[in-house]
Amino acid sequence: MTPNDAPSNAESQPVELRPIGWVRSPLVDRKSAPKQGHEGSPDAWLEFRPAVLEGLRDLRVGSEVIVLTWLDRASRDVLVTHPRDDPTSPELGVFSTRSPDRPNPIGLHPVEIVAIDGARIQVRNLEALDGTPVLDVKPVLDRRLQE
Amino acid sequence: MTPNDAPSNAESQPVELRPIGWVRSPLVDRKSAPKQGHEGSPDAWLEFRPAVLEGLRDLRVGSEVIVLTWLDRASRDVLVTHPRDDPTSPELGVFSTRSPDRPNPIGLHPVEIVAIDGARIQVRNLEALDGTPVLDVKPVLDRRLQE
């Protein structure tokens, strides 16, 4: 197999995500949710599956991490959109926006850990809705992902 | 349905990713790939599906974007690892590392667009391997994701 076979193989083998946890937040609908975490989002809890607890063991209160979520209430067939749901703003291709409506609606949320309680982790300023699946947690590391 | 129903519903409905494109890179195996994009990675092309072309229309040469990939050669059953594949470094929970081996191996790559040719986009400093599925492209926007 040459590397050039990858597209056809990958197309025939869909990729399945397995949520590692879920968001517990007072935000329950898109209309009332802020567009970005730093625009007045509440603190929220991340409830992880007990099966991934070992992977969380080195997270600490005060750490800045990037939480990846699956924005399960998004529309996946949108390619052009009005940024920030504002019908007066010019349309943009979705890959030039942070709109949740896109082919693979993965949310990136830079947050600070404010509490840890076993497999539950409380974070500051998370704009994801209650019940949103959590896919991954990564430390802020790359020079272009740091403040 | 209350928001508290979300976990059980989500667990019974696995999430399927649909690659929007693939990486074309001289990097063909993990051993020779740098750990992070700014550590001497080559330029690479992203070849997108024609079906998503409209979503790319507002990307420009010189823009900084975050490319999300599916690290398809990673191991998904790892929860604790030696950072940077260095057996002498202390083990850490994977959610405190950027190791590709993790339950949902999604790669985050901050890159600069250096050329655009239809549904092909060339980017600087991408450490992903040739054939890696591309999931999403997002503008650098959040204050904590900017340089």
Interface residues (C-beta under 8 A of the other chain):
Chain A: P3 N4 D5 A6 P7 A10 E11 P14 V15 E16 L17 R18 P19 I20 W22 V28 Q36 G37 H38 E47 V52 E54 G55 L56 R57 D58 L59 E64 V65 I66 L68 W70 D72 R76 L79 V80 L92 G93 V94 F95 S96 T97 R98 R102 P103 N104 I106 L108 P110 D130 G131 T132 P133 L135 D136 V137 K138 P139 V140 L141 D142 R143 R144 L145 Q146 E147
Chain B: P3 N4 D5 A6 P7 A10 E11 P14 V15 E16 L17 R18 P19 I20 W22 V28 Q36 G37 H38 E47 V52 E54 G55 L56 R57 D58 L59 E64 V65 I66 L68 W70 D72 R76 L79 V80 L92 G93 V94 F95 S96 T97 R98 R102 P103 N104 I106 L108 P110 D130 G131 T132 P133 L135 D136 V137 K138 P139 V140 L141 D142 R143 R144 L145 Q146 E147
